[in-house]
Amino acid sequence: MKKFELDEEEAELIEVIRNLRRAYPNGYKEQLWLAQQIFDQLTDFL
């Protein structure tokens, strides 16, 4: 298995994605929204 060094936002995104299933049905939409926000921040190059 390959190991990666992650910055704080990348690690946070992984944790939020891992918690999506546990958040269903209560809190799922909020967790999904948070994952999308973090992803957008990580991929915003402008």
C-alpha positions as CSV (number, residue, x, y, z in Angstrom):
1,M,0.0,0.0,0.0
2,K,1.3,3.4,-0.9
3,K,1.5,6.1,1.8
4,F,0.7,9.7,1.1
5,E,1.3,12.9,2.9
6,L,-1.9,14.9,3.2
7,D,-2.5,18.5,4.1
8,E,-5.2,19.5,6.6
9,E,-7.9,20.1,4.1
10,E,-7.3,16.8,2.2
11,A,-7.4,14.8,5.5
12,E,-10.6,16.6,6.5
13,L,-12.2,15.8,3.2
14,I,-11.4,12.1,3.6
15,E,-12.9,12.1,7.1
16,V,-16.1,13.8,6.0
17,I,-16.5,11.3,3.1
18,R,-15.9,8.4,5.5
19,N,-18.6,9.8,7.8
20,L,-21.3,10.2,5.1
21,R,-22.7,6.7,5.6
22,R,-22.9,7.1,9.4
23,A,-24.7,10.4,8.9
24,Y,-27.6,8.9,6.9
25,P,-30.4,9.8,7.2
26,N,-29.9,12.6,9.8
27,G,-27.1,14.9,8.9
28,Y,-26.4,13.3,5.5
29,K,-27.2,16.4,3.5
30,E,-25.0,18.6,5.7
31,Q,-22.1,16.1,5.5
32,L,-22.5,15.9,1.7
33,W,-22.6,19.7,1.5
34,L,-19.5,20.0,3.6
35,A,-17.6,17.4,1.5
36,Q,-18.6,19.4,-1.7
37,Q,-17.4,22.7,-0.1
38,I,-14.0,21.2,0.9
39,F,-13.6,19.6,-2.6
40,D,-14.4,22.9,-4.3
41,Q,-11.8,24.7,-2.1
42,L,-9.2,22.1,-3.0
43,T,-9.9,22.3,-6.7
44,D,-10.3,26.1,-7.0
45,F,-7.2,27.3,-8.9
46,L,-8.4,30.8,-9.6
